[in-house]
Structure formats: structure tokens, C-alpha cells
Amino acid sequence: MNNNKSLLSKIVKYVLMLLFVVGGVFGIYSYMNNNSNEPQVRVEQKVDSTQSKEEPKKNDEYVVDQAEKDYLANKFKDLKATNNEVIGYMYVPGDGKDSLKEPILQTTNNSKYLEYGIDNKPAPFIGAVFMDFENKPGLDQSDVKWVFGHARAGIEEKKITLDTRVFNNMNWFAKKDYFDSHRVVVMETPERKYYYEVTGVKVVHEDTNLYQIPTTADKKDEFISLFKNGARNWLENTKISGEDNMTVFATCRLDDVSLRTLVLARQVPDKELKEFLEKNKELLNS
């Protein structure tokens, strides 16, 4: 009987001890599991916080509204029906009916559109406005764009009687008063509009070493310095740098057929566009 009591007592002690150990292990496991979840919650909160801080960057993006989409779709449908090599359209606001307004073409060489019009018919000394065949056609690409066109008549001064077809208006930028009052070039593509600020004007020999297509920021900085040196007109407060997209508009001068007028324009970044458009709204609407 005593032996049975002793055995029963040992079993009870063993069961109690087992329950104590199991309970302790479970408690430790629960504690560690709860603590291990806390850092995950904090990480998720940090990620959410970071994402919310990055969202305002979307305000710098250019948003093409439906009206602009429809306008561009209709315009380029007609232009490409005339010539599928049309890649853009440009205009210089501020001169009313005499403002420069020209389609931009691009083909596999730089000679065709010196002799042919947009309709692919011979047009000696008139031709069409075209982008260098070595340029990437997208205006969002970093290479310096070159856009060429004949000057049809006149040299520097704006005169209503002059033939304003093709690129003669570019010569007018060599005059300081015209340069100061015509600060904007608009370039349209099938996707969107781009706005450019006229930065500088230079008259050079046809063999100028400025005929180059730099693509890196360093090379473009060198190009800007080379252009500025000896420029006839230069925008002193310009923000232009090698980080910018830019275009050079080139045309001939009838006072000396060996000379060229080059107009350098900086593509206005989207983050500056709202302020730029507000500043130039009267010119853009003229």
C-alpha cells in the first residue's frame, strides 16, 4: 500500500513537472514570437512612409490632356499622310501670320530635303526643314539636335515684305531686339509638345567646328562653352548645362553664302515648365 502511494506520488510530481516545463517553453515561444513580429511592422511603416514622400515627384511629369492628344493626333495624321518621314512640327510664336511654322522631317541623309519639299517634289533653294540624319528622332533623347532649313530671303531684319517660308526667320534672331523679344520655340511630336528657351545666336562659317552631336553631359558642357564664345547674342541668366536637352537651328545667310546662323535653344525641363509657360503666355498666345 505504501509502495502504491509512493508510486502515485512520483507520477503526480512527474506530470506537474512536465506541465511546468511545457508551459514554460510555450510562454518563451510566445514571447519570442511576439517580439519577432515588431520589427516587421516597423519596416512596413517605413516603406509606406518612404513611398508617400516620393509621390510628389509625379508633379514634375508633363501630363498630356485629351485636348492636346486630339490636336496632335489630327495634326500628325495629316502631316504623315503627306510624308511619312515627318517626325515633328515647330513654330516660333510672336510674329502672327509671319511666324515661322514648319514640319520637321528626317531621312537617311542630309541632302534630300535641301532639294525636295515635304511633298517629295523638287524644290531647289526652298526644300524642307529637317533634322540631322544622325540624331535620334526623339526629343527626349540627350543628343544635341540639329535642325536645318534654307533661308528663303532677307538677312537679319524682320520685314513684312520678306518671304518668310522655311527658315529665314532664324536669321532674325541675330538682331538683339528680336532675340530679346522672341524667347520661345515650340516643338511638337505625335506624343507631346516641348518648349524651348532661345539661349544664344552665333554666325559662323559653313565649316565651323560646332557641327557635332555630343551626347554626354561633359561633352555638351564643352559644346555650350564653344557656342557661347563669340556668340552674337547670349541669354546671360540662362540655366543651360550639359544635363539639358537642346537643339540648334541652322540656316544660311544671303549676305554671304559661306556663313550660317545658328540658334541654340534649351529644352525647358518639366519641373520648370509651369513657371516658363506663365512667364511667356502673352508671347505664346500672339
RAGITA-V523897 format. One record per residue. N is the residue number from 0. RES is the residue in one small letter. SS is DSSP state (A for helix, B for strand, O for the rest). Layout:
n=N res=RES ss=SS
n=N res=RES ss=SS
This chain:
n=0 res=m ss=O
n=1 res=n ss=A
n=2 res=n ss=A
n=3 res=n ss=A
n=4 res=k ss=A
n=5 res=s ss=A
n=6 res=l ss=A
n=7 res=l ss=A
n=8 res=s ss=A
n=9 res=k ss=A
n=10 res=i ss=A
n=11 res=v ss=A
n=12 res=k ss=A
n=13 res=y ss=A
n=14 res=v ss=A
n=15 res=l ss=A
n=16 res=m ss=A
n=17 res=l ss=A
n=18 res=l ss=A
n=19 res=f ss=A
n=20 res=v ss=A
n=21 res=v ss=A
n=22 res=g ss=A
n=23 res=g ss=A
n=24 res=v ss=A
n=25 res=f ss=A
n=26 res=g ss=A
n=27 res=i ss=A
n=28 res=y ss=A
n=29 res=s ss=A
n=30 res=y ss=A
n=31 res=m ss=A
n=32 res=n ss=A
n=33 res=n ss=A
n=34 res=n ss=A
n=35 res=s ss=A
n=36 res=n ss=A
n=37 res=e ss=A
n=38 res=p ss=A
n=39 res=q ss=A
n=40 res=v ss=A
n=41 res=r ss=A
n=42 res=v ss=A
n=43 res=e ss=A
n=44 res=q ss=A
n=45 res=k ss=A
n=46 res=v ss=A
n=47 res=d ss=A
n=48 res=s ss=A
n=49 res=t ss=A
n=50 res=q ss=A
n=51 res=s ss=A
n=52 res=k ss=A
n=53 res=e ss=A
n=54 res=e ss=A
n=55 res=p ss=A
n=56 res=k ss=A
n=57 res=k ss=A
n=58 res=n ss=A
n=59 res=d ss=A
n=60 res=e ss=O
n=61 res=y ss=O
n=62 res=v ss=O
n=63 res=v ss=O
n=64 res=d ss=O
n=65 res=q ss=A
n=66 res=a ss=A
n=67 res=e ss=A
n=68 res=k ss=A
n=69 res=d ss=A
n=70 res=y ss=A
n=71 res=l ss=A
n=72 res=a ss=A
n=73 res=n ss=A
n=74 res=k ss=A
n=75 res=f ss=A
n=76 res=k ss=A
n=77 res=d ss=A
n=78 res=l ss=A
n=79 res=k ss=A
n=80 res=a ss=A
n=81 res=t ss=A
n=82 res=n ss=O
n=83 res=n ss=O
n=84 res=e ss=O
n=85 res=v ss=B
n=86 res=i ss=B
n=87 res=g ss=B
n=88 res=y ss=B
n=89 res=m ss=B
n=90 res=y ss=B
n=91 res=v ss=B
n=92 res=p ss=O
n=93 res=g ss=O
n=94 res=d ss=O
n=95 res=g ss=A
n=96 res=k ss=A
n=97 res=d ss=A
n=98 res=s ss=O
n=99 res=l ss=B
n=100 res=k ss=B
n=101 res=e ss=B
n=102 res=p ss=B
n=103 res=i ss=B
n=104 res=l ss=B
n=105 res=q ss=O
n=106 res=t ss=O
n=107 res=t ss=O
n=108 res=n ss=O
n=109 res=n ss=O
n=110 res=s ss=O
n=111 res=k ss=A
n=112 res=y ss=A
n=113 res=l ss=A
n=114 res=e ss=A
n=115 res=y ss=B
n=116 res=g ss=O
n=117 res=i ss=O
n=118 res=d ss=O
n=119 res=n ss=O
n=120 res=k ss=O
n=121 res=p ss=B
n=122 res=a ss=O
n=123 res=p ss=O
n=124 res=f ss=O
n=125 res=i ss=O
n=126 res=g ss=O
n=127 res=a ss=O
n=128 res=v ss=O
n=129 res=f ss=B
n=130 res=m ss=B
n=131 res=d ss=O
n=132 res=f ss=O
n=133 res=e ss=O
n=134 res=n ss=O
n=135 res=k ss=O
n=136 res=p ss=O
n=137 res=g ss=O
n=138 res=l ss=O
n=139 res=d ss=O
n=140 res=q ss=O
n=141 res=s ss=O
n=142 res=d ss=O
n=143 res=v ss=O
n=144 res=k ss=B
n=145 res=w ss=B
n=146 res=v ss=B
n=147 res=f ss=B
n=148 res=g ss=O
n=149 res=h ss=O
n=150 res=a ss=B
n=151 res=r ss=O
n=152 res=a ss=O
n=153 res=g ss=O
n=154 res=i ss=O
n=155 res=e ss=O
n=156 res=e ss=O
n=157 res=k ss=O
n=158 res=k ss=O
n=159 res=i ss=O
n=160 res=t ss=O
n=161 res=l ss=O
n=162 res=d ss=O
n=163 res=t ss=O
n=164 res=r ss=O
n=165 res=v ss=B
n=166 res=f ss=O
n=167 res=n ss=O
n=168 res=n ss=A
n=169 res=m ss=A
n=170 res=n ss=A
n=171 res=w ss=A
n=172 res=f ss=O
n=173 res=a ss=O
n=174 res=k ss=O
n=175 res=k ss=A
n=176 res=d ss=A
n=177 res=y ss=A
n=178 res=f ss=A
n=179 res=d ss=A
n=180 res=s ss=A
n=181 res=h ss=O
n=182 res=r ss=O
n=183 res=v ss=B
n=184 res=v ss=B
n=185 res=v ss=B
n=186 res=m ss=B
n=187 res=e ss=B
n=188 res=t ss=O
n=189 res=p ss=O
n=190 res=e ss=O
n=191 res=r ss=O
n=192 res=k ss=B
n=193 res=y ss=B
n=194 res=y ss=B
n=195 res=y ss=B
n=196 res=e ss=B
n=197 res=v ss=B
n=198 res=t ss=B
n=199 res=g ss=B
n=200 res=v ss=B
n=201 res=k ss=B
n=202 res=v ss=B
n=203 res=v ss=B
n=204 res=h ss=B
n=205 res=e ss=O
n=206 res=d ss=O
n=207 res=t ss=O
n=208 res=n ss=O
n=209 res=l ss=O
n=210 res=y ss=O
n=211 res=q ss=O
n=212 res=i ss=O
n=213 res=p ss=O
n=214 res=t ss=O
n=215 res=t ss=O
n=216 res=a ss=A
n=217 res=d ss=A
n=218 res=k ss=A
n=219 res=k ss=A
n=220 res=d ss=A
n=221 res=e ss=A
n=222 res=f ss=A
n=223 res=i ss=A
n=224 res=s ss=A
n=225 res=l ss=A
n=226 res=f ss=A
n=227 res=k ss=A
n=228 res=n ss=O
n=229 res=g ss=O
n=230 res=a ss=O
n=231 res=r ss=O
n=232 res=n ss=B
n=233 res=w ss=B
n=234 res=l ss=O
n=235 res=e ss=O
n=236 res=n ss=O
n=237 res=t ss=O
n=238 res=k ss=O
n=239 res=i ss=O
n=240 res=s ss=O
n=241 res=g ss=O
n=242 res=e ss=O
n=243 res=d ss=O
n=244 res=n ss=O
n=245 res=m ss=B
n=246 res=t ss=B
n=247 res=v ss=B
n=248 res=f ss=B
n=249 res=a ss=B
n=250 res=t ss=B
n=251 res=c ss=B
n=252 res=r ss=B
n=253 res=l ss=O
n=254 res=d ss=O
n=255 res=d ss=B
n=256 res=v ss=B
n=257 res=s ss=B
n=258 res=l ss=B
n=259 res=r ss=B
n=260 res=t ss=B
n=261 res=l ss=B
n=262 res=v ss=B
n=263 res=l ss=B
n=264 res=a ss=B
n=265 res=r ss=B
n=266 res=q ss=B
n=267 res=v ss=O
n=268 res=p ss=O
n=269 res=d ss=A
n=270 res=k ss=A
n=271 res=e ss=A
n=272 res=l ss=A
n=273 res=k ss=A
n=274 res=e ss=A
n=275 res=f ss=A
n=276 res=l ss=A
n=277 res=e ss=A
n=278 res=k ss=A
n=279 res=n ss=O
n=280 res=k ss=A
n=281 res=e ss=A
n=282 res=l ss=A
n=283 res=l ss=A
n=284 res=n ss=O
n=285 res=s ss=O
